[in-house]
Amino acid sequence: MNNSQINQIKDKAFQYFGIFCTLIGIVLLVIFIGSILIDGLGRIDWNFLTSLPSRKAEKAGILTAWSGSLWIFGLTAIFAIPLGVSAGVYLEEYGKKNWFSNLLEINISNLAGVPSVIYGILGLEIFVRTFKFGGSLLAGSFTLALLILPIIIVATREAVKAVPHSIREAAYGMGASKWQTTYTQVLPAAGGGISTGIILALSRAIGETAPLIIIGALAYVPFVPTSPLDEFTVLPMQIFNWTSRPDHAFVVNAAAGIILLLGITFLLNGIAVYFRNKWQKKVKW
Amino acid sequence: MKKIQIIALLALSVLIYACGGEGASTDGGSTSEAAMSGTIKIDGSSTVYPITEAIAEEFRTVAPKVKVTIGVSGTGGGFKKFSRGETSISDASRSIKDKEAAACKENGINYIELSVAYDGLAVVVNPENDWVTSLTTEELKKIWQPDAQGKIINWNQVRDGFPDAKLTLLGPGTASGTFDYFTEAIVGKSGSSRGDYMPSEDDHVLVQGVAGDKNALGFFGLAYFEENKDKLKLVGVDNGKGSITPSMQTVKDGTYSPLARPIFIYVSSKAVNDPAVVEFVNFYLDNATDLVPDVGYIPLPATEYEAQKAKFKAFLAANGGK
């Protein structure tokens, strides 16, 4: 056997190893989603989506939980996206590179790894108590916005960094100002990467429970929030609540809730991916 | 058919409520329950949560405009908010601690403790376990006390005559109120327990654990046993007066001791000027007999609820409430 044959075997071996690893992930996912679908799909109907919580499993609905989740998703996006993207663009395009910006960079990366409970405690002290928002949607979405800011900032910086420098030079050459260059060239080119970061960050926000428990999200809310200052519950809290009930019928409800949460996440991500692709096609140099 | 029953039940509870509520609304106030509005904020123990949720759900049928919200921060977390005046009512699976009471006093909050139901703890083994039908409280202490760690590891060490079989222990995690209560009742000090048992905050996991191991012994809330009767065997507890198995009857009349406890709600003096809160608490005590068993807990005797109502009325009078 010569060297090239050995290399071919190694190549094949790695290929199969890769397939094997991919399959493990997919098979596990199929089993999880499959068992959840079997348990919960039959439970999802119009009544389930539009009913208030109840002590009786078959009467209990998820209206307040999914409406709370949508509110949280929307408000968090409104607060986190402009702040995160602007901060990322500033750090990359405008900010001077010195020891301070290095320190900032390291700290932002570290913040992305801080456990979410810590953000909950921060949110409780600042938004709930100092700003007196109470356990409201506003306090919850501010807290989650803080939580996902580092992710968005880091993603934005990476995406902006990846835009070739020649593009900027060309824009400057045409007499464009820094802002014009950033707005018309860099941001559209980096749009794909930025929106991927935003999608990941918001998906994380919609699945978070721990910080919301700390700031005082509730288990039983018999009304749909109508303003950002209303109290709320979210899907993961409702699911958690149901899985801890002694009555087995609630486990079915929890499975149905999980399907709904997955569905909402898929849907929102789908919309985001659609816009991302549409946006990216426009970029032509 | 089911619908008719539910409607009949609702009508009945409204009727009962209307009769019972009269005493509370003789202050000449013109607000009827249906027209009442406002928000009642409740937080606290997840053990008491199902009962308060059931009451809040039914309260909507008589006072639809009152927004009742319930959180599950745990008994301690609930009292923290309660002492800051952030909630009107606190769910509690134990009495208020001195520290928490001091915090309330500091903020000028008086409170009253009202018992709303009993919670029993079930000691369970696997159905294939044919040697245990009851355990004495001393035997339970021998098994669970901190000194037992690494030493009491075989069933034959628990009592002479038990077979030579490995003793597998399961119980709620240390953060749980159930754990605090069990250790206080059995070992004598809250939170004092051996550490080498399999803990889980999810009672369903404990049920599965005991159901899957012939040599297992575990404890958790009675409601979880009731839902899993076919997979578990209930162990009687003997406190020196003979073996008693927990049931509606033995918990209610106090013979299943020491593993049955009352659970509470605390009402803040800051909330007694809100007629909605007052109505809610009276509604709670009036309907607990019907609703508490619905969610797997054991109601107090009817006379006891009357006593709690009287206690509440005196509290209102003393704090300038209506």
Interface residues (C-beta under 8 A of the other chain):
Chain A: L52 P53 S54 R55 K56 G134 G135 I213 G216 A217 L218 A219 Y220 V221 P222 F223 E231 N241 T243 S244 R245 P246 D247 H248 V251
Chain B: K41 D43 S46 Y49 P50 T52 E53 A54 A56 E57 R60 K67 V68 T69 I70 G71 V72 S73 K81 E86 D202 D203 H204 G221 A223 Y224 E226 E227 L291 D294 V295 G296
